[in-house]
Amino acid sequence: MTRIDCREAVRRMWTYLSQSLDGAEAGELEEHLQVCQRCCGELEFSRELRDRVSAVETDRMPPEVRSRVEEVLRHGTIEPGGRA
């Protein structure tokens, strides 16, 4: 299998959590997670965030907050300056 770096692992995490990665990409991420404690922490944080956000009643969120959260969940990143 091809080794991936932390940047690529983090880029794949949200897709991995939604079970949308193809088998080879998921395998590469899982291989990376076996040796990288930092990315394991990133994965756990991402899982926790996803679970907490899904439990929130989105109709009670201000529209700009909901929009930013949805963008993070879709792409897994926030642009510098706090913009999703």
N, C-alpha and C positions, 0 to 999 in steps of 0.2 A: 504494500500500500504506500501511497505517496504521503510524506510527512507534511503537515501544514503548520504554520506558525500561529501565534496567539491572535494576531490581527484577523487572520482568516477564520480561526475558530470562533471568535466573537461575532464576526459577520454572519456566520452560519447558525448561531444559536437560536434565534427566533424562529427560523424556518425549521430547525430541528425540533423545537418544542411543539410546533404545530404539526409535526410528523409529515413534513412536506419535502424533506431532503431525499434525494435518490439514495439507493443503497450504498454506493461507493462513497458519496460525500458524507453520509451518516457514519460510515465505518471509519473514515479518516478523522472525523471529529471525535468519535468515541476513542480512537487510538490516542489522539492528542490529550483527551481528558484523563486517560490512564496515567499520564506522566506529568500533567501540568496542574498543580494545586491552584494557581491563580485563576485559570479558566474554569476549574470546577466551582470555585467561588462565584464567578461570573454567571455560570449556568444556574446555580442555586438562587442567586439574586434575581435573575430573569424569571425563573419559575415562580418565585414568591411574588414578584411584581405582577406577573400575569394573573396569578390566582387572586391577589388582592383587588386588582383593577376589575376583574370579571365579577367580583362580588359587590362592587359599588353600583348603585343605581345611577346609570349614566344620565338619566333625565334630570337628576339633581345637580349635575356638574355644570359649571359655567361653560358655554360653548367653546371658548378658547382653550380651556383646560382639557375638555373632552377631545378636541381636535389634536392637541399636542400628544395626549396619551395614545390616541389611536395611531398617530404617526410613529411613535416610538414602538408600539406593538407591531406595526406593519414592517418597519425597517430596522428596529433594534438600535437606533442611534438618535442622538440629539445633536444638532449642529452647534458649533461653538457660539457662545452668546446666549445659550439657552433655548434656541429655536429648534423645534422638531423637524 
